[in-house]
Amino acid sequence: MGDMQKKINEWITRNRQNMIRCPYQPGNLLITKQSCQRRRIKARQEDLANVMKGDVMDFIYRQGLSICLNCDAVERKAA
């Protein structure tokens, strides 16, 4: 295992209590609770009424955030 991967695994081990597995993002995403909350806040700030406007990258960005709009994964993890 590479040195960087070892450091990543050690960090995840030390911070496991601050991590959640996102139930909605593809790839079984492991994300910090703080990052999850920031995505939800950002989703509420963005205009997601029309995720199709803009180019392909805008669509991917908006589509990913729209999943976070009403998610309560952090609250469920805290319970």
Contacts in CASP RR format, 6 or more apart in sequence:
PFRMAT RR
TARGET T0000
AUTHOR 0000-0000-0000
METHOD contacts of the structure
MODEL  1
MGDMQKKINEWITRNRQNMIRCPYQPGNLLITKQSCQRRRIKARQEDLAN
VMKGDVMDFIYRQGLSICLNCDAVERKAA
1 9 0 8 1.000
12 19 0 8 1.000
12 30 0 8 1.000
15 32 0 8 1.000
18 32 0 8 1.000
18 33 0 8 1.000
18 34 0 8 1.000
19 30 0 8 1.000
19 31 0 8 1.000
19 32 0 8 1.000
19 33 0 8 1.000
20 30 0 8 1.000
20 31 0 8 1.000
20 32 0 8 1.000
20 33 0 8 1.000
20 36 0 8 1.000
20 73 0 8 1.000
20 74 0 8 1.000
20 77 0 8 1.000
21 28 0 8 1.000
21 29 0 8 1.000
21 30 0 8 1.000
21 31 0 8 1.000
22 28 0 8 1.000
22 29 0 8 1.000
22 30 0 8 1.000
22 31 0 8 1.000
22 36 0 8 1.000
22 73 0 8 1.000
23 71 0 8 1.000
23 73 0 8 1.000
24 67 0 8 1.000
24 68 0 8 1.000
24 71 0 8 1.000
24 73 0 8 1.000
25 31 0 8 1.000
25 64 0 8 1.000
25 67 0 8 1.000
31 39 0 8 1.000
33 74 0 8 1.000
33 77 0 8 1.000
36 68 0 8 1.000
36 71 0 8 1.000
36 73 0 8 1.000
36 74 0 8 1.000
37 74 0 8 1.000
39 65 0 8 1.000
39 68 0 8 1.000
40 68 0 8 1.000
40 69 0 8 1.000
40 71 0 8 1.000
40 74 0 8 1.000
42 65 0 8 1.000
42 68 0 8 1.000
43 65 0 8 1.000
43 66 0 8 1.000
43 68 0 8 1.000
43 69 0 8 1.000
44 69 0 8 1.000
46 62 0 8 1.000
46 65 0 8 1.000
48 62 0 8 1.000
48 65 0 8 1.000
48 66 0 8 1.000
48 69 0 8 1.000
51 59 0 8 1.000
51 62 0 8 1.000
51 63 0 8 1.000
51 66 0 8 1.000
52 59 0 8 1.000
END
